[in-house]
Amino acid sequence: MATIKYLLTAANLKDLTSVHGNVDEDLINESIISCQDLFIERTIGSALYDYLLDNIASLGSDYVTLLEDYVHPAMKYWIQADLVDTLSNRFTNVGVVNKTGENVESLSDENKRRTYSKYMNKATSYARRLFDYLVENDSTFTLFKNPGTGYDDLRPTRRKYPVGIFLGGVRGKTFDGLDTFSDEEYTKG
């Protein structure tokens, strides 16, 4: 099995955030890996992502700045958003259970959604900064402009400002979610 490489360690996350020191690092590491694979690679592209992982111990000053000032801020909020459910829910032999401890009260579902949204909004804002920084400094980070040509190579996200709602277009038609509209009349609920 290949060695797992981290752009941000669990110990670093605990230092940079309010995640308590006694949180199981295995749970944090799972969130770090999914954050790297699902968000960071999509934002910066496969070539730059692979370069950072392969050279994490010997990065030059430009790449250290990229990592510490732009990648880590986005990562820490994506990871915290992921941990909202990860830390309270466990897979056991009797099913998925909500874990609570002595003298603690678990967040309500509404508060979990609010906390998750708060961290995702922050992560998205920092991802925009990361993307803008890379666009502005594309001559320094040439792998950002040239992410590879393979079918499995992810290109940097071009849509910098994703929105969760559709704000215009064809009235009376439903939005299918893939930049297409159906001709069926829109009926509420």
N, C-alpha and C positions, 0 to 999 in steps of 0.2 A: 504494500500500500504506500502511496506517495506521502511525503511529509506535507502536513498542512502548514501553510504560511499565512500569517496575519498582518494586515496593514495597521491594525490597532490591537493591542493585547487587552485581555480582561483587566489586568492590573492598571494599564493606562486608562481604560474606561472608568474604573473606580476612582482614579485620581482626578479625571476631568469632569465627572458628573456627580450627582447625588446618589448613585447606586451604592448601596451599603457594602461595606467591606466583607460581610459574611455571606454574600450571595455566591452560590455555587458557580465556580468559574466554568464548569462544563456547560451550564445553561447559557452563560454569557458567550462562550466560544461558538456555540451553535448559532446564536443570533449574529455574531460577527461574521461568520462564514456566509450566512444567507444574505446579510447586508452587502458584503463585498461582491458576491456573485450576482445578486439581483439588482442592486442599485448603483454601486460604484462602477462596475465594469460597463454597465449600460450608459452611464454618464460620461465616462472618459474614453471608452473604446477598449477593445481587447489588447491591442498592442501596448498601449501605455500602462494598462492594468497589469499585464504580464511582466512588463519591464519593472514596475514597482515591486511586485511580489518577488521576482527573481533577484533583485538587487537591494532588497530592503535593508540589509546590514551595511551596504557600502554606497549609499546614494550621495550624489553631489549636493551642494548647497541649494541649487535651484529646485531639485526634487524634494529635499527635506522641507523647504518652504512650502511647496505644493502639498506635501503630505500633512504637515503640521498645521498650516494655516487655512487649508481649503478642504482636503479630504477628511481629516479627522473631525472637524466640526459637523459636517454632514453625516458622517458615520455615527457619531455618538448619539444623535437624535433619532436616526433610523433604528439603531440598536435599542434605545430606550423604548421606542414605540413598539418594537417587537417583544420586548420583555414584559410589557403590560399584561399580556395574556400568558406568556410563557412562565412567569413566576407564580401565577396563581392557579394555573391548571396543570394537572399531571395525568399522564397516561398510566393506568394501573391495570392489574389483571381483572378488575371489576368494571373498567371503563374509564372514561375521562372524568376526573374529580376536581372540584374546586378546593384547593388546599388553604386552610386557615390555621393559625397558630394560637397559642394562649395569649390573652391580653391584646389581641389585634383584631381588627375588623376588616374584612375584605371590602374592596370598593364595589359599589353597585354597578350594574351593567352600564348605566348612563354615565357614571363617573369614569368608568374604564374607556368608554367611547370618547369622552371629552379629553381624557389624558392622552389617549392614542392620537387623536386629531391634533392636539397641541404639539406633540413631538413630531408628527408627520409634517405639519406646516413649517416647523422650524427646519426640519431636514430638507424639505423642498426649497426653502429660501437659501440655505447654505449650498445646496446643489446648484442653484442658479448662479451663486457667486463663484463656485468652482468652475462651472462651465464658462462663465464670462471671463474668468482669469485665464483659462486655457485658450480661449479665442483670442484674447488680447496678447498672449505670450506664445502664440503658435510657432514662432520661429525658434523658441527655446525648447518647446515640447513638440518636436516634429512627429513623434509617434501619434500624437493627437490628431494631426492632419492626415496621417497615413496609417489608419488602424489595421490594415491588412486587406487582402482580397479573397480570403477563403470564405466558403459558405457559412462556416460556423464562427467567423470573426464578427464581433459586435462593433458596429460603428457608433461613435458618440451620438447621444440623443440630440437631434436637431430641434425638436420642439422644446424650447427652454422653459416656457411658462405654461405647463399643462393646467387645464381647468376641469373641474368636475361637472360642470353644467354647460349646456349648449346655449349661447346667448343670441343667436340670430338665425337668419336663414328663412327657410320655407315655412310659412304659417299654415297650420292645420295639418302638417305631416309629422309623423313620428320619426325621431332620430334613432337609427338602429345601432349606433355606437361605433360604426366602422366608416365614418365620414360618408354615409349614404342615408337616404331617406326612403321610407316606404310610402306608397300612395294611399294607404289606408287612412281613413279619417282618425284623427286623434280623439279619443274618448277618455275622460278622466275616470280613473280608478275602477 
